[in-house]
């Protein structure tokens, strides 16, 4: 990837076919889990925002990365085997991508964002 992508579509298009397939599938999973969230490029990778960042996702040489770490202890326990540096998630390409787990992370992050936003809406 040489040029900086301006859109998520450009980001995905810049990768080889096998990585593109994974990125398209993960993007669909994220969209389904957070249908009202806004997509954009942030930190040179696709990101989804709703009341703050929900997740970033990116293609790396040997894995798909999902950022930032999840706060919910139950979800964190479910993703522990994929935890990389600083708790960010790494899903190896040589294993099936756990879309149900990615959806759970997205929903957990979205719920946390909405919970933080609610007091602000009420003026607290």
Secondary structure as the mmCIF struct_conf table of DSSP 4:
data_model
#
loop_
_struct_conf.conf_type_id
_struct_conf.id
_struct_conf.beg_label_comp_id
_struct_conf.beg_label_asym_id
_struct_conf.beg_label_seq_id
_struct_conf.end_label_comp_id
_struct_conf.end_label_asym_id
_struct_conf.end_label_seq_id
BEND BEND1 UNK A 3 UNK A 3
HELX_LH_PP_P HELX_LH_PP_P1 UNK A 4 UNK A 5
BEND BEND2 UNK A 6 UNK A 7
HELX_RH_AL_P HELX_RH_AL_P1 UNK A 8 UNK A 13
TURN_TY1_P TURN_TY1_P1 UNK A 14 UNK A 14
BEND BEND3 UNK A 15 UNK A 15
HELX_RH_AL_P HELX_RH_AL_P2 UNK A 17 UNK A 33
TURN_TY1_P TURN_TY1_P2 UNK A 34 UNK A 36
HELX_LH_PP_P HELX_LH_PP_P2 UNK A 37 UNK A 37
STRN STRN1 UNK A 38 UNK A 42
TURN_TY1_P TURN_TY1_P3 UNK A 43 UNK A 44
STRN STRN2 UNK A 45 UNK A 49
BEND BEND4 UNK A 50 UNK A 52
STRN STRN3 UNK A 53 UNK A 59
BEND BEND5 UNK A 61 UNK A 62
STRN STRN4 UNK A 63 UNK A 67
BEND BEND6 UNK A 68 UNK A 68
HELX_RH_AL_P HELX_RH_AL_P3 UNK A 73 UNK A 79
HELX_RH_3T_P HELX_RH_3T_P1 UNK A 80 UNK A 82
STRN STRN5 UNK A 83 UNK A 83
HELX_RH_3T_P HELX_RH_3T_P2 UNK A 85 UNK A 87
STRN STRN6 UNK A 89 UNK A 92
TURN_TY1_P TURN_TY1_P4 UNK A 93 UNK A 94
BEND BEND7 UNK A 95 UNK A 95
HELX_RH_AL_P HELX_RH_AL_P4 UNK A 99 UNK A 121
TURN_TY1_P TURN_TY1_P5 UNK A 122 UNK A 123
#
